[in-house]
Amino acid sequence: MERKTGSDDTNSSLGEFDSEEYQVGEKVMHPVEGACYVKGIITMKRGNKEHQYYKLVPLLNETTVVYIPVISQNANRIRKIMSVNEIDKIPNELNKIEINWISDNRKRQESFSTVIKSCDTVKITKIIIMMLQRELEKPLQSMDKDILCKAQKLAYSEIAIVKGKTFEEVKQEMKNKVQL
């Protein structure tokens, strides 16, 4: 499945993403697909003009291809993956982040979705831990399960690609830590 992401306009920006160029073979984070490999930089015709696109292949679904224009604000929506050192610091960083459970379903969904869209792996991990702990007490609502799946896709794919593990290994490790 191939999908173009974004357009060539410059009106949207997430601000926290890099504005640098990526090379073929680099590993990057996409705010929807999670950890991806840059498989190529290709030229495609759009209208009467040719544009360059990053060809990204997600770690979790290598049959999917995502194209993002190289020269646009949408290229800012991807960032380099964290280093091993940064991933190892996540447990220490979690205590510095204040994210509380919100009892109002709609407000919780909005708040957690905003964090997920930020692609901040530390904050996303905090949400995952909170939701897994909540799930130990009582079953999650379907809306919360959806948020948890999106959060896990992003955070675990990045951790997996950095640590050289599978998504399932990271998922099981996190579940084991929460159950302690």
Backbone hydrogen bonds, N-H to C=O, Kabsch-Sander energy under -0.5 kcal/mol:
donor,donor_aa,acceptor,acceptor_aa,energy
3,R,65,V,-2.5
5,T,67,Y,-3.5
16,E,14,L,-2.1
25,G,38,V,-3.4
26,E,23,Q,-2.2
28,V,36,C,-2.6
29,M,79,R,-3.6
30,H,28,V,-0.5
30,H,34,G,-2.3
34,G,30,H,-2.0
36,C,28,V,-3.3
37,Y,57,V,-2.5
38,V,26,E,-2.8
39,K,37,Y,-1.0
39,K,55,K,-2.7
40,G,55,K,-1.1
42,I,40,G,-0.5
42,I,53,Y,-2.4
44,M,42,I,-0.5
44,M,51,H,-2.8
46,R,49,K,-3.6
49,K,46,R,-1.7
51,H,44,M,-2.9
53,Y,42,I,-3.0
54,Y,68,I,-3.4
55,K,40,G,-3.3
56,L,54,Y,-0.8
56,L,66,V,-3.2
57,V,37,Y,-2.3
59,L,35,A,-3.1
61,N,58,P,-0.7
64,T,61,N,-2.0
65,V,1,M,-2.9
66,V,56,L,-2.8
67,Y,3,R,-2.8
68,I,54,Y,-1.7
70,V,52,Q,-2.6
71,I,52,Q,-0.5
72,S,70,V,-1.1
73,Q,9,D,-0.9
75,A,72,S,-1.1
76,N,73,Q,-1.1
77,R,74,N,-1.5
78,I,75,A,-1.3
79,R,29,M,-1.5
81,I,27,K,-1.5
87,I,83,S,-2.5
88,D,84,V,-2.6
89,K,85,N,-1.0
90,I,87,I,-1.3
92,N,89,K,-0.5
93,E,89,K,-1.9
94,L,90,I,-1.8
95,N,91,P,-0.6
96,K,93,E,-1.3
97,I,94,L,-1.2
99,I,97,I,-0.8
103,S,101,W,-0.6
105,N,103,S,-0.6
108,R,104,D,-2.6
109,Q,105,N,-2.5
110,E,106,R,-2.3
111,S,107,K,-2.7
112,F,108,R,-3.0
113,S,109,Q,-2.4
114,T,110,E,-2.0
115,V,111,S,-1.7
116,I,112,F,-2.4
117,K,113,S,-2.5
118,S,114,T,-1.2
119,C,115,V,-0.6
119,C,116,I,-1.3
120,D,115,V,-0.8
121,T,119,C,-1.0
124,I,120,D,-2.7
125,T,121,T,-2.3
126,K,122,V,-1.8
127,I,123,K,-1.9
128,I,124,I,-2.4
129,I,125,T,-2.6
130,M,126,K,-2.3
131,M,127,I,-2.6
132,L,128,I,-2.8
133,Q,129,I,-2.4
134,R,130,M,-2.1
135,E,131,M,-2.4
136,L,132,L,-1.1
137,E,133,Q,-0.8
137,E,134,R,-0.8
138,K,134,R,-2.3
145,K,141,Q,-2.3
146,D,142,S,-2.2
147,I,143,M,-2.0
148,L,144,D,-2.6
149,C,145,K,-2.5
150,K,146,D,-2.2
151,A,147,I,-2.7
152,Q,148,L,-2.9
153,K,149,C,-2.4
154,L,150,K,-1.9
155,A,151,A,-2.6
156,Y,152,Q,-2.1
157,S,152,Q,-0.6
157,S,153,K,-1.1
158,E,154,L,-1.6
159,I,155,A,-2.5
160,A,156,Y,-2.9
161,I,157,S,-2.2
162,V,158,E,-2.1
163,K,159,I,-2.7
164,G,160,A,-1.2
165,K,160,A,-2.1
170,V,166,T,-2.0
171,K,167,F,-2.6
172,Q,168,E,-2.5
173,E,169,E,-2.4
174,M,170,V,-2.4
175,K,171,K,-2.2
176,N,172,Q,-2.6
177,K,173,E,-2.1
178,V,174,M,-2.2
179,Q,175,K,-1.8
180,L,176,N,-0.6
180,L,177,K,-0.7
